[in-house]
Amino acid sequence: MLDNFPRGTICIEDIEMGMSRHLRKTVTDADIEMFAEVSTDRNPVHLDDAYARDTIFEGRIAHGMLTAGLISAVIGEQLPGHGTVYMGQTLKFLAPVRPGDTVLAEVTVIGIDIAKRRVQLDCVCKVDGKKVLAGEATVLAPSRKFD
């Protein structure tokens, strides 16, 4: 019955409160450079060591939206997974992510509306146990009824 959904996709009918998924990624210089290229955000705080040393960050940092993209990866690949449609996202950037940092991105189900196929997710990114990003997402989850 779930032939159209890849392994790991969780349909709305199977999502439960408190369900959680995560990923870990070490942010590299190449990641930051590729994000700058794709987004066209070439702010020197991300790309220029000398410039960034003289900022409040005292060194280069990753784009905040690169970090937020890790939340998108968890949602699109794991919970709910393929077939999920983003409806909204709030974000608070709490601390910088630097090249070489390993980010833990985690989403947790905090609300479910089965009739509308909507899921609310608490979204957090941490580096060494410290929150660097927090927010909430609302997504439209896949359903077996539409398979």
N, C-alpha and C positions, 0 to 999 in steps of 0.2 A: 504493500500500500504506500510506502514511503519511497518508491523508486525514484521520484523526482528530487528527493532531498539527499544531499551527501551525508555520509556517516558523520555524526557529531552535531547535526542540526537538531535543535529541540523545538518541536511544534508547540503552539500555544496550549494545546490540550495536555501537555506534559510538563509545563513550567510550574514550579512551586515557589512559594514565598521563601526567601532566604537562600535560594539556589545561587551559586557563585561560580565564576570561572576567572582565570587570570592568564597572563603571559609575562615573561621576563625578556627584556631586550637591553643589551648594552649599546648605548648611543655612540656612534663613531663620527669622526670627522667627515667621512664619506657620506653618512646619513644626513648630516647638517648641510653639506654642500649640495647634495641631490635635492633636499627639501628647498633650499634657496633657489635652485635652478627651476624646479617645478612650480613653486609658488610665486616666483619673481621677487621674493622678500630677501633683498641682499643687504639688510641692515648690518653694518660692520660689527655690531656687538656679537653677531653670530660667526663672522668670517675673518675678522682682523684682530690678531692677538694684541698688537700694540694699541689699537683703538680701545679694545675691550678692557685692557688693564686699567685704563683711566676712567672707567665707569663705576657705578655703584656695585657692579658685580665683580669687579677686580679680575676679570678674565672672561673668555668667551663662554657663551651659553647657547644651548639648543633653542630653536624656535619653540614657543609654547605650544603652537599647533602641531608640531611634530610629536610632542609628548601626548597631546590630545588624540592624535592619530592612533596611538597604541590602544586607547579605549575603543576606538572604532574597529580596530582589528579584533579585539576580544568579542565585541558585539557581532561583527560580520562573519566571524569564523567559528565562534564557540557558543555564545549565548545571546540570542537564540541561534545564530549561525546563518548559513546561506539562505537567501530569500527574505532576510530581515530588511525592513525599510525604516530609516531614521526619520523621526518626526520632529525631534527637538533635542537640544542639549544645552545645559548650563555648565559653565566652567569657572573655577576660581584658581588662579595660578598663585601658589603659596610659597614657592621657593624655586630657584633656578635649577635646571638640569644642565650638567656640563658634559663636554666630550669625555667619554670613558665611563660615565655613570651607568649603572645597571638599574633600569626602571622596572618596577613591578606594577603592572596595570591590572586592576581588578574591578569587575562589575558584579553587583549583587542585586537580586530581584527584591524590590520593595513594594511593588504594586502590580496587580494583574486584573485586567478587564477582559475576560474570555470572549464576551459577546462582541466587543469591538476589536479583539485581537491585540490589544495594547498592553505593553509591559513597561513599567517604570523601573529604572535601574539606578542604584547608587554607584557612582564611578569615582575611583580613587587611583592615583599613581603615587608610588613611594620610591624613594632612593634611600637605601640603608635604614629603612624603617621610618623615615621622615616623610610626611605627606608633602608632595610638591604640586599636586593638582587634586581638586575635588569638584564634584558636580553631580548632576542627575541627567539621565537620558530617558526619553520616551520613544519607544519603537513599536512598529507594527510587526508582529511575529508571524512566521509561516503557520499554516494550518493544514491538517490532513484533509479537511473538508474541501480544500481548493486544489488538492493534489490531482 
